[in-house]
Amino acid sequence: MTDLVIRPASADEFSSLPDPGLVGFALRGPFDPSDYRPEWLWVAVRDGTVVARAAWWAGPDNDEPQALDWFDFTDHDAAVRLLKAAPWRPEFQFLLPVDWRERPDALAAANARIEAATAAGYTPLVERYRYTWTAECGLPERPDRLVYRTGPSDDEVLDAFRRVHVGTLDAHARRTFEESGPDAAARESIDYLEWMPSPREWWRLAYTPSGDLVGLTMPCHHYSSAVIGYIGVVPEQRGHGYAYDLLAEATHVLAELGHERIVGATDVSNVPMARNFARAGYPVSYRRLDLT
């Protein structure tokens, strides 16, 4: 067996590895090189054949990759060595069919990637539902229980995130909260929202009619679609179903701005929020596994 060569690749070479589209971003369609920077397309080659590949993605203003998108292979050892050789270690996010555990082919493909990524040093963090709302789904009922204020100050947003992260069911926020404290968790969430190209004017804080903070609802636009950026309720206001109100408000805001497709997500373990997405008419389009 010849030595393994790991290096950046042309788009044609990267595309030479067949992918049956069982898991990963191939579920959405064929690989599109225009979505990626050429220097972030890497392959592992043995005997002149691509046996593993990885593609990293970032926004147009980022100097470093923000996520590992594509990762597939025909050679487990080559795949592990490819990830270990890469100079970047962003989160690995890959899509799964809704019923992936009930499909032997998808289950095997997913487990192969999980095992290779784990061998390269990644750790599974959370499985998430990924939703896609379209205009055909119809707008959710918009409860008239809360008062929404636009244009919150930096201090108001920071304070709101500090509060909603207390006892949060969101695995990403909980991890940062536990490891680095409430300020770091709040800053991380705000940095993500500010990274997206949509304006802060879309952000809203929600209050009771008497003026008590209920939470925040952050309709946003990612580089590819409108998204529910964040929904959060402060601990003292939980148990009243307000998360649904916030989700419905964000959906209406984005629809009124002309968006006919809205993407949302929540952890599979966050049962209350999953119920709110279902109530608001958001069908599950995929599941997504995040490894750090």
ROMIZA-634735 format. One record per residue (C-alpha): residue in one letter; residue number from 0; chain; x, z, y. Coordinates in Angstrom, 2 decimals. Each point is the difference from the previous one (the first is absolute). Example, Ala and Ser with C-alpha at 12.3 -4.5 7.8 and 13.67 -1.06 7.14 Angstrom:
<recs>
<rec aa="A" i="0" ch="A" px="12.30" pz="7.80" py="-4.50"/>
<rec aa="S" i="1" ch="A" px="1.37" pz="-0.66" py="3.44"/>
</recs>
This chain:
<recs>
<rec aa="M" i="0" ch="A" px="0.00" pz="0.00" py="0.00"/>
<rec aa="T" i="1" ch="A" px="1.41" pz="-0.97" py="3.39"/>
<rec aa="D" i="2" ch="A" px="0.35" pz="2.38" py="2.90"/>
<rec aa="L" i="3" ch="A" px="-3.00" pz="0.68" py="2.20"/>
<rec aa="V" i="4" ch="A" px="0.18" pz="-1.33" py="3.57"/>
<rec aa="I" i="5" ch="A" px="-2.07" pz="1.77" py="2.67"/>
<rec aa="R" i="6" ch="A" px="-0.34" pz="-1.70" py="3.38"/>
<rec aa="P" i="7" ch="A" px="-2.36" pz="-1.34" py="2.67"/>
<rec aa="A" i="8" ch="A" px="-1.87" pz="-3.14" py="-1.03"/>
<rec aa="S" i="9" ch="A" px="-1.65" pz="-3.05" py="1.44"/>
<rec aa="A" i="10" ch="A" px="-3.77" pz="-0.10" py="-0.04"/>
<rec aa="D" i="11" ch="A" px="0.04" pz="-2.65" py="-2.73"/>
<rec aa="E" i="12" ch="A" px="2.30" pz="2.03" py="-2.19"/>
<rec aa="F" i="13" ch="A" px="-2.04" pz="3.14" py="0.61"/>
<rec aa="S" i="14" ch="A" px="-3.16" pz="-1.86" py="-1.02"/>
<rec aa="S" i="15" ch="A" px="1.57" pz="-1.25" py="-3.23"/>
<rec aa="L" i="16" ch="A" px="-0.88" pz="3.18" py="-1.89"/>
<rec aa="P" i="17" ch="A" px="-3.46" pz="-0.50" py="-1.51"/>
<rec aa="D" i="18" ch="A" px="-2.58" pz="2.68" py="0.83"/>
<rec aa="P" i="19" ch="A" px="-3.31" pz="0.16" py="-1.89"/>
<rec aa="G" i="20" ch="A" px="-1.61" pz="1.81" py="2.94"/>
<rec aa="L" i="21" ch="A" px="-1.08" pz="3.06" py="-1.97"/>
<rec aa="V" i="22" ch="A" px="1.20" pz="2.59" py="2.52"/>
<rec aa="G" i="23" ch="A" px="1.78" pz="0.11" py="3.34"/>
<rec aa="F" i="24" ch="A" px="-0.51" pz="-2.17" py="3.04"/>
<rec aa="A" i="25" ch="A" px="-0.35" pz="-2.99" py="-2.31"/>
<rec aa="L" i="26" ch="A" px="-3.59" pz="1.21" py="-0.45"/>
<rec aa="R" i="27" ch="A" px="-0.68" pz="-1.36" py="3.48"/>
<rec aa="G" i="28" ch="A" px="1.54" pz="-3.39" py="-0.68"/>
<rec aa="P" i="29" ch="A" px="3.32" pz="-1.81" py="-0.45"/>
<rec aa="F" i="30" ch="A" px="3.15" pz="1.20" py="1.72"/>
<rec aa="D" i="31" ch="A" px="0.12" pz="-1.19" py="3.61"/>
<rec aa="P" i="32" ch="A" px="3.58" pz="-0.03" py="1.35"/>
<rec aa="S" i="33" ch="A" px="-1.27" pz="-0.15" py="3.58"/>
<rec aa="D" i="34" ch="A" px="-1.02" pz="3.66" py="-0.35"/>
<rec aa="Y" i="35" ch="A" px="3.59" pz="1.14" py="-0.62"/>
<rec aa="R" i="36" ch="A" px="3.42" pz="-0.25" py="1.60"/>
<rec aa="P" i="37" ch="A" px="2.42" pz="-2.08" py="-2.09"/>
<rec aa="E" i="38" ch="A" px="2.65" pz="2.73" py="-0.06"/>
<rec aa="W" i="39" ch="A" px="-2.53" pz="2.38" py="-1.59"/>
<rec aa="L" i="40" ch="A" px="-0.66" pz="-2.19" py="-3.03"/>
<rec aa="W" i="41" ch="A" px="2.30" pz="1.15" py="-2.81"/>
<rec aa="V" i="42" ch="A" px="0.37" pz="-1.11" py="-3.58"/>
<rec aa="A" i="43" ch="A" px="1.95" pz="0.99" py="-3.10"/>
<rec aa="V" i="44" ch="A" px="1.34" pz="-3.07" py="-1.82"/>
<rec aa="R" i="45" ch="A" px="1.31" pz="-0.22" py="-3.55"/>
<rec aa="D" i="46" ch="A" px="1.18" pz="-3.26" py="-1.59"/>
<rec aa="G" i="47" ch="A" px="-1.32" pz="-1.88" py="3.01"/>
<rec aa="T" i="48" ch="A" px="-3.53" pz="1.38" py="-0.42"/>
<rec aa="V" i="49" ch="A" px="-1.80" pz="2.43" py="2.29"/>
<rec aa="V" i="50" ch="A" px="-0.87" pz="3.05" py="-2.13"/>
<rec aa="A" i="51" ch="A" px="-1.06" pz="2.41" py="2.76"/>
<rec aa="R" i="52" ch="A" px="-1.01" pz="-0.27" py="3.63"/>
<rec aa="A" i="53" ch="A" px="-0.96" pz="2.22" py="2.91"/>
<rec aa="A" i="54" ch="A" px="-1.35" pz="-0.77" py="3.47"/>
<rec aa="W" i="55" ch="A" px="-0.09" pz="2.45" py="2.89"/>
<rec aa="W" i="56" ch="A" px="-2.37" pz="-0.24" py="2.95"/>
<rec aa="A" i="57" ch="A" px="-0.08" pz="1.29" py="3.59"/>
<rec aa="G" i="58" ch="A" px="-1.69" pz="-0.67" py="3.30"/>
<rec aa="P" i="59" ch="A" px="1.55" pz="-2.57" py="2.35"/>
<rec aa="D" i="60" ch="A" px="1.64" pz="2.68" py="2.14"/>
<rec aa="N" i="61" ch="A" px="1.51" pz="2.05" py="-2.84"/>
<rec aa="D" i="62" ch="A" px="3.71" pz="-0.15" py="-0.75"/>
<rec aa="E" i="63" ch="A" px="-0.41" pz="1.47" py="-3.49"/>
<rec aa="P" i="64" ch="A" px="-2.57" pz="-0.66" py="-2.73"/>
<rec aa="Q" i="65" ch="A" px="-3.08" pz="2.20" py="0.08"/>
<rec aa="A" i="66" ch="A" px="-1.19" pz="-0.61" py="-3.56"/>
<rec aa="L" i="67" ch="A" px="1.08" pz="-1.47" py="-3.31"/>
<rec aa="D" i="68" ch="A" px="-2.77" pz="-2.53" py="-0.72"/>
<rec aa="W" i="69" ch="A" px="0.99" pz="-2.28" py="-2.85"/>
<rec aa="F" i="70" ch="A" px="1.80" pz="1.37" py="-3.04"/>
<rec aa="D" i="71" ch="A" px="-0.22" pz="-1.71" py="-3.36"/>
<rec aa="F" i="72" ch="A" px="2.34" pz="-0.95" py="-2.79"/>
<rec aa="T" i="73" ch="A" px="0.54" pz="-1.19" py="-3.55"/>
<rec aa="D" i="74" ch="A" px="3.00" pz="2.31" py="-0.51"/>
<rec aa="H" i="75" ch="A" px="-0.47" pz="3.75" py="0.49"/>
<rec aa="D" i="76" ch="A" px="3.70" pz="0.80" py="0.39"/>
<rec aa="A" i="77" ch="A" px="0.44" pz="-2.75" py="2.58"/>
<rec aa="A" i="78" ch="A" px="-3.00" pz="1.28" py="1.94"/>
<rec aa="V" i="79" ch="A" px="1.38" pz="3.53" py="0.15"/>
<rec aa="R" i="80" ch="A" px="3.40" pz="-1.23" py="1.11"/>
<rec aa="L" i="81" ch="A" px="-1.59" pz="-2.21" py="2.65"/>
<rec aa="L" i="82" ch="A" px="-1.81" pz="2.91" py="1.64"/>
<rec aa="K" i="83" ch="A" px="3.07" pz="2.23" py="-0.21"/>
<rec aa="A" i="84" ch="A" px="2.17" pz="-2.69" py="1.61"/>
<rec aa="A" i="85" ch="A" px="-2.33" pz="-0.60" py="2.95"/>
<rec aa="P" i="86" ch="A" px="1.01" pz="1.77" py="3.23"/>
<rec aa="W" i="87" ch="A" px="-3.60" pz="0.96" py="0.87"/>
<rec aa="R" i="88" ch="A" px="-2.27" pz="2.66" py="-1.48"/>
<rec aa="P" i="89" ch="A" px="-3.40" pz="-0.31" py="1.65"/>
<rec aa="E" i="90" ch="A" px="-3.19" pz="0.87" py="-1.84"/>
<rec aa="F" i="91" ch="A" px="-0.91" pz="-2.25" py="-2.91"/>
<rec aa="Q" i="92" ch="A" px="-3.67" pz="-0.97" py="0.24"/>
<rec aa="F" i="93" ch="A" px="-1.65" pz="-2.20" py="-2.56"/>
<rec aa="L" i="94" ch="A" px="-3.55" pz="-1.09" py="-0.57"/>
<rec aa="L" i="95" ch="A" px="-1.92" pz="0.53" py="-3.21"/>
<rec aa="P" i="96" ch="A" px="-3.31" pz="-1.33" py="-1.27"/>
<rec aa="V" i="97" ch="A" px="-2.83" pz="2.50" py="0.35"/>
<rec aa="D" i="98" ch="A" px="-0.21" pz="0.22" py="-3.80"/>
<rec aa="W" i="99" ch="A" px="3.73" pz="-0.14" py="-0.72"/>
<rec aa="R" i="100" ch="A" px="-0.01" pz="2.92" py="-2.42"/>
<rec aa="E" i="101" ch="A" px="-2.69" pz="-1.67" py="-2.13"/>
<rec aa="R" i="102" ch="A" px="1.89" pz="-3.31" py="-0.23"/>
<rec aa="P" i="103" ch="A" px="2.93" pz="0.07" py="-2.44"/>
<rec aa="D" i="104" ch="A" px="1.82" pz="-2.87" py="1.72"/>
<rec aa="A" i="105" ch="A" px="-0.26" pz="1.51" py="3.49"/>
<rec aa="L" i="106" ch="A" px="0.81" pz="3.48" py="-1.32"/>
<rec aa="A" i="107" ch="A" px="3.15" pz="-1.27" py="-1.68"/>
<rec aa="A" i="108" ch="A" px="1.10" pz="-1.93" py="3.10"/>
<rec aa="A" i="109" ch="A" px="-0.59" pz="3.02" py="2.23"/>
<rec aa="N" i="110" ch="A" px="1.79" pz="2.43" py="-2.30"/>
<rec aa="A" i="111" ch="A" px="2.99" pz="-2.34" py="-0.26"/>
<rec aa="R" i="112" ch="A" px="0.39" pz="0.01" py="3.80"/>
<rec aa="I" i="113" ch="A" px="-0.53" pz="3.76" py="0.24"/>
<rec aa="E" i="114" ch="A" px="2.62" pz="0.64" py="-2.69"/>
<rec aa="A" i="115" ch="A" px="2.56" pz="-2.31" py="1.63"/>
<rec aa="A" i="116" ch="A" px="-0.58" pz="1.40" py="3.49"/>
<rec aa="T" i="117" ch="A" px="0.21" pz="3.56" py="-1.34"/>
<rec aa="A" i="118" ch="A" px="3.27" pz="-0.80" py="-1.76"/>
<rec aa="A" i="119" ch="A" px="1.30" pz="-1.29" py="3.35"/>
<rec aa="G" i="120" ch="A" px="-0.84" pz="3.30" py="1.72"/>
<rec aa="Y" i="121" ch="A" px="-3.59" pz="-0.44" py="1.19"/>
<rec aa="T" i="122" ch="A" px="-2.67" pz="2.63" py="-0.54"/>
<rec aa="P" i="123" ch="A" px="-3.74" pz="-0.76" py="-0.24"/>
<rec aa="L" i="124" ch="A" px="-1.78" pz="1.70" py="2.91"/>
<rec aa="V" i="125" ch="A" px="-3.66" pz="-1.02" py="-0.05"/>
<rec aa="E" i="126" ch="A" px="-2.51" pz="-2.55" py="-1.18"/>
<rec aa="R" i="127" ch="A" px="-2.37" pz="-1.30" py="2.66"/>
<rec aa="Y" i="128" ch="A" px="-3.21" pz="-1.96" py="0.27"/>
<rec aa="R" i="129" ch="A" px="0.29" pz="-3.07" py="2.20"/>
<rec aa="Y" i="130" ch="A" px="-3.27" pz="-1.15" py="1.56"/>
<rec aa="T" i="131" ch="A" px="-0.99" pz="-3.24" py="1.67"/>
<rec aa="W" i="132" ch="A" px="-3.08" pz="-0.04" py="2.22"/>
<rec aa="T" i="133" ch="A" px="-1.37" pz="-3.36" py="1.11"/>
<rec aa="A" i="134" ch="A" px="-2.89" pz="-0.89" py="2.25"/>
<rec aa="E" i="135" ch="A" px="-2.06" pz="-0.82" py="-3.11"/>
<rec aa="C" i="136" ch="A" px="0.15" pz="3.71" py="-0.93"/>
<rec aa="G" i="137" ch="A" px="-2.08" pz="0.88" py="3.06"/>
<rec aa="L" i="138" ch="A" px="0.80" pz="2.61" py="2.61"/>
<rec aa="P" i="139" ch="A" px="-0.35" pz="3.63" py="-1.06"/>
<rec aa="E" i="140" ch="A" px="-2.51" pz="2.25" py="1.68"/>
<rec aa="R" i="141" ch="A" px="1.52" pz="1.47" py="3.15"/>
<rec aa="P" i="142" ch="A" px="-0.99" pz="3.68" py="0.24"/>
<rec aa="D" i="143" ch="A" px="-0.63" pz="1.29" py="3.49"/>
<rec aa="R" i="144" ch="A" px="1.51" pz="3.45" py="-0.47"/>
<rec aa="L" i="145" ch="A" px="3.35" pz="-0.22" py="1.75"/>
<rec aa="V" i="146" ch="A" px="1.45" pz="-0.88" py="3.38"/>
<rec aa="Y" i="147" ch="A" px="2.97" pz="-2.37" py="-0.03"/>
<rec aa="R" i="148" ch="A" px="2.68" pz="-0.04" py="2.65"/>
<rec aa="T" i="149" ch="A" px="2.44" pz="-2.88" py="0.40"/>
<rec aa="G" i="150" ch="A" px="3.43" pz="0.10" py="1.58"/>
<rec aa="P" i="151" ch="A" px="1.15" pz="3.42" py="-1.27"/>
<rec aa="S" i="152" ch="A" px="3.29" pz="1.26" py="1.35"/>
<rec aa="D" i="153" ch="A" px="3.12" pz="0.32" py="-2.14"/>
<rec aa="D" i="154" ch="A" px="-0.42" pz="3.78" py="-0.12"/>
<rec aa="E" i="155" ch="A" px="-3.65" pz="-0.27" py="-1.04"/>
<rec aa="V" i="156" ch="A" px="0.81" pz="-2.40" py="-2.83"/>
<rec aa="L" i="157" ch="A" px="2.95" pz="2.10" py="-1.16"/>
<rec aa="D" i="158" ch="A" px="-2.11" pz="3.17" py="-0.01"/>
<rec aa="A" i="159" ch="A" px="-2.82" pz="-1.74" py="-1.88"/>
<rec aa="F" i="160" ch="A" px="2.35" pz="-1.22" py="-2.71"/>
<rec aa="R" i="161" ch="A" px="1.60" pz="3.45" py="-0.33"/>
<rec aa="R" i="162" ch="A" px="-3.45" pz="1.41" py="-0.66"/>
<rec aa="V" i="163" ch="A" px="-1.40" pz="-2.66" py="-2.34"/>
<rec aa="H" i="164" ch="A" px="3.10" pz="0.17" py="-2.21"/>
<rec aa="V" i="165" ch="A" px="-0.68" pz="3.65" py="-0.84"/>
<rec aa="G" i="166" ch="A" px="-1.39" pz="-0.05" py="-3.53"/>
<rec aa="T" i="167" ch="A" px="-0.03" pz="-3.80" py="-0.07"/>
<rec aa="L" i="168" ch="A" px="-0.69" pz="-1.84" py="-3.26"/>
<rec aa="D" i="169" ch="A" px="2.21" pz="-2.93" py="1.09"/>
<rec aa="A" i="170" ch="A" px="3.13" pz="0.06" py="-2.18"/>
<rec aa="H" i="171" ch="A" px="2.32" pz="-1.61" py="2.56"/>
<rec aa="A" i="172" ch="A" px="-0.97" pz="2.36" py="2.82"/>
<rec aa="R" i="173" ch="A" px="0.00" pz="3.02" py="-2.32"/>
<rec aa="R" i="174" ch="A" px="3.51" pz="-0.78" py="-1.25"/>
<rec aa="T" i="175" ch="A" px="1.43" pz="-0.23" py="3.52"/>
<rec aa="F" i="176" ch="A" px="-1.99" pz="3.06" py="1.14"/>
<rec aa="E" i="177" ch="A" px="1.37" pz="2.09" py="-2.87"/>
<rec aa="E" i="178" ch="A" px="3.58" pz="-1.28" py="0.26"/>
<rec aa="S" i="179" ch="A" px="0.44" pz="-0.19" py="3.77"/>
<rec aa="G" i="180" ch="A" px="-2.92" pz="1.78" py="1.68"/>
<rec aa="P" i="181" ch="A" px="-3.07" pz="-0.96" py="2.05"/>
<rec aa="D" i="182" ch="A" px="1.84" pz="-1.63" py="2.90"/>
<rec aa="A" i="183" ch="A" px="1.89" pz="-2.37" py="-2.30"/>
<rec aa="A" i="184" ch="A" px="-3.16" pz="-0.92" py="-1.88"/>
<rec aa="A" i="185" ch="A" px="-1.85" pz="-0.65" py="3.25"/>
<rec aa="R" i="186" ch="A" px="2.84" pz="-2.07" py="1.40"/>
<rec aa="E" i="187" ch="A" px="0.23" pz="-2.07" py="-3.18"/>
<rec aa="S" i="188" ch="A" px="-3.70" pz="-0.90" py="0.18"/>
<rec aa="I" i="189" ch="A" px="0.20" pz="-0.87" py="3.68"/>
<rec aa="D" i="190" ch="A" px="3.14" pz="-2.11" py="-0.51"/>
<rec aa="Y" i="191" ch="A" px="-1.82" pz="-2.03" py="-2.65"/>
<rec aa="L" i="192" ch="A" px="-2.98" pz="-0.61" py="2.27"/>
<rec aa="E" i="193" ch="A" px="2.21" pz="-0.93" py="2.93"/>
<rec aa="W" i="194" ch="A" px="1.99" pz="-2.37" py="-2.22"/>
<rec aa="M" i="195" ch="A" px="-3.10" pz="-2.17" py="-0.41"/>
<rec aa="P" i="196" ch="A" px="-0.57" pz="-2.61" py="2.74"/>
<rec aa="S" i="197" ch="A" px="-3.51" pz="1.18" py="0.93"/>
<rec aa="P" i="198" ch="A" px="-0.45" pz="1.88" py="3.30"/>
<rec aa="R" i="199" ch="A" px="-0.36" pz="3.76" py="0.30"/>
<rec aa="E" i="200" ch="A" px="-3.24" pz="-0.58" py="1.89"/>
<rec aa="W" i="201" ch="A" px="-1.67" pz="-0.46" py="-3.37"/>
<rec aa="W" i="202" ch="A" px="0.84" pz="3.59" py="-1.04"/>
<rec aa="R" i="203" ch="A" px="-2.72" pz="2.62" py="0.31"/>
<rec aa="L" i="204" ch="A" px="-0.25" pz="3.76" py="-0.18"/>
<rec aa="A" i="205" ch="A" px="-3.38" pz="1.33" py="-1.11"/>
<rec aa="Y" i="206" ch="A" px="-1.73" pz="3.10" py="1.34"/>
<rec aa="T" i="207" ch="A" px="-3.23" pz="1.87" py="-0.54"/>
<rec aa="P" i="208" ch="A" px="-2.51" pz="-0.26" py="2.86"/>
<rec aa="S" i="209" ch="A" px="1.18" pz="3.46" py="1.07"/>
<rec aa="G" i="210" ch="A" px="3.59" pz="-1.22" py="0.32"/>
<rec aa="D" i="211" ch="A" px="1.70" pz="1.29" py="-3.16"/>
<rec aa="L" i="212" ch="A" px="2.53" pz="-2.33" py="-1.61"/>
<rec aa="V" i="213" ch="A" px="-1.23" pz="-1.44" py="-3.29"/>
<rec aa="G" i="214" ch="A" px="2.80" pz="-2.42" py="-0.79"/>
<rec aa="L" i="215" ch="A" px="1.37" pz="-3.44" py="0.63"/>
<rec aa="T" i="216" ch="A" px="-0.87" pz="-3.54" py="-0.97"/>
<rec aa="M" i="217" ch="A" px="2.63" pz="-2.69" py="0.37"/>
<rec aa="P" i="218" ch="A" px="-1.18" pz="-3.61" py="-0.28"/>
<rec aa="C" i="219" ch="A" px="3.09" pz="-2.21" py="0.05"/>
<rec aa="H" i="220" ch="A" px="1.32" pz="-3.45" py="-0.76"/>
<rec aa="H" i="221" ch="A" px="2.83" pz="-0.46" py="-2.47"/>
<rec aa="Y" i="222" ch="A" px="2.08" pz="-3.16" py="0.15"/>
<rec aa="S" i="223" ch="A" px="-2.36" pz="-1.65" py="-2.50"/>
<rec aa="S" i="224" ch="A" px="-3.44" pz="1.58" py="0.49"/>
<rec aa="A" i="225" ch="A" px="-2.10" pz="2.62" py="1.72"/>
<rec aa="V" i="226" ch="A" px="0.45" pz="3.39" py="-1.63"/>
<rec aa="I" i="227" ch="A" px="-1.41" pz="3.48" py="-0.02"/>
<rec aa="G" i="228" ch="A" px="3.23" pz="1.54" py="1.27"/>
<rec aa="Y" i="229" ch="A" px="-0.95" pz="3.65" py="-0.46"/>
<rec aa="I" i="230" ch="A" px="-3.01" pz="2.26" py="-0.41"/>
<rec aa="G" i="231" ch="A" px="0.45" pz="3.76" py="0.31"/>
<rec aa="V" i="232" ch="A" px="-2.18" pz="3.08" py="0.48"/>
<rec aa="V" i="233" ch="A" px="1.33" pz="3.36" py="1.19"/>
<rec aa="P" i="234" ch="A" px="-0.38" pz="2.82" py="-2.57"/>
<rec aa="E" i="235" ch="A" px="-2.67" pz="1.96" py="1.87"/>
<rec aa="Q" i="236" ch="A" px="-2.30" pz="-3.06" py="0.13"/>
<rec aa="R" i="237" ch="A" px="0.24" pz="-0.97" py="-3.67"/>
<rec aa="G" i="238" ch="A" px="-3.01" pz="0.13" py="-2.26"/>
<rec aa="H" i="239" ch="A" px="-2.39" pz="-1.76" py="2.40"/>
<rec aa="G" i="240" ch="A" px="0.64" pz="-3.58" py="-1.09"/>
<rec aa="Y" i="241" ch="A" px="1.72" pz="-0.92" py="3.24"/>
<rec aa="A" i="242" ch="A" px="2.60" pz="-2.19" py="-1.72"/>
<rec aa="Y" i="243" ch="A" px="-2.77" pz="-2.50" py="-0.68"/>
<rec aa="D" i="244" ch="A" px="-0.96" pz="0.00" py="3.71"/>
<rec aa="L" i="245" ch="A" px="3.62" pz="-0.72" py="0.92"/>
<rec aa="L" i="246" ch="A" px="0.29" pz="-2.81" py="-2.54"/>
<rec aa="A" i="247" ch="A" px="-3.26" pz="-1.58" py="1.16"/>
<rec aa="E" i="248" ch="A" px="1.15" pz="0.22" py="3.62"/>
<rec aa="A" i="249" ch="A" px="3.31" pz="-1.73" py="-0.76"/>
<rec aa="T" i="250" ch="A" px="-1.79" pz="-2.73" py="-1.95"/>
<rec aa="H" i="251" ch="A" px="-2.39" pz="-0.69" py="2.87"/>
<rec aa="V" i="252" ch="A" px="2.84" pz="-0.03" py="2.55"/>
<rec aa="L" i="253" ch="A" px="1.95" pz="-2.58" py="-1.98"/>
<rec aa="A" i="254" ch="A" px="-3.09" pz="-2.10" py="-0.74"/>
<rec aa="E" i="255" ch="A" px="-0.94" pz="0.01" py="3.70"/>
<rec aa="L" i="256" ch="A" px="3.51" pz="-1.27" py="0.74"/>
<rec aa="G" i="257" ch="A" px="-0.76" pz="-2.99" py="-2.22"/>
<rec aa="H" i="258" ch="A" px="1.67" pz="1.00" py="-3.25"/>
<rec aa="E" i="259" ch="A" px="-1.88" pz="-1.14" py="-3.08"/>
<rec aa="R" i="260" ch="A" px="2.46" pz="1.47" py="-2.50"/>
<rec aa="I" i="261" ch="A" px="1.20" pz="3.62" py="0.03"/>
<rec aa="V" i="262" ch="A" px="2.40" pz="1.61" py="-2.46"/>
<rec aa="G" i="263" ch="A" px="-0.07" pz="3.70" py="-0.82"/>
<rec aa="A" i="264" ch="A" px="1.65" pz="2.32" py="-2.50"/>
<rec aa="T" i="265" ch="A" px="-0.12" pz="3.54" py="-1.29"/>
<rec aa="D" i="266" ch="A" px="1.62" pz="1.94" py="-2.81"/>
<rec aa="V" i="267" ch="A" px="-1.85" pz="-0.15" py="-3.31"/>
<rec aa="S" i="268" ch="A" px="0.16" pz="3.81" py="-0.05"/>
<rec aa="N" i="269" ch="A" px="-1.73" pz="0.19" py="3.40"/>
<rec aa="V" i="270" ch="A" px="-3.47" pz="-0.08" py="-1.52"/>
<rec aa="P" i="271" ch="A" px="-1.91" pz="0.89" py="3.21"/>
<rec aa="M" i="272" ch="A" px="1.56" pz="-2.86" py="1.97"/>
<rec aa="A" i="273" ch="A" px="-0.52" pz="-2.42" py="-2.88"/>
<rec aa="R" i="274" ch="A" px="-3.69" pz="0.89" py="0.09"/>
<rec aa="N" i="275" ch="A" px="-0.08" pz="-0.67" py="3.73"/>
<rec aa="F" i="276" ch="A" px="1.48" pz="-3.45" py="-0.45"/>
<rec aa="A" i="277" ch="A" px="-2.59" pz="-0.76" py="-2.66"/>
<rec aa="R" i="278" ch="A" px="-2.81" pz="1.26" py="2.22"/>
<rec aa="A" i="279" ch="A" px="1.25" pz="-2.15" py="2.88"/>
<rec aa="G" i="280" ch="A" px="-0.15" pz="-3.11" py="-2.18"/>
<rec aa="Y" i="281" ch="A" px="3.71" pz="-0.49" py="-0.68"/>
<rec aa="P" i="282" ch="A" px="0.58" pz="-1.48" py="-3.48"/>
<rec aa="V" i="283" ch="A" px="3.23" pz="0.81" py="-1.83"/>
<rec aa="S" i="284" ch="A" px="2.09" pz="-3.18" py="-0.17"/>
<rec aa="Y" i="285" ch="A" px="3.14" pz="1.43" py="-1.65"/>
<rec aa="R" i="286" ch="A" px="1.78" pz="3.16" py="-0.86"/>
<rec aa="R" i="287" ch="A" px="3.50" pz="0.57" py="1.36"/>
<rec aa="L" i="288" ch="A" px="2.82" pz="2.14" py="-1.33"/>
<rec aa="D" i="289" ch="A" px="2.53" pz="1.41" py="2.46"/>
<rec aa="L" i="290" ch="A" px="3.45" pz="1.07" py="-1.19"/>
<rec aa="T" i="291" ch="A" px="2.54" pz="1.65" py="2.28"/>
</recs>
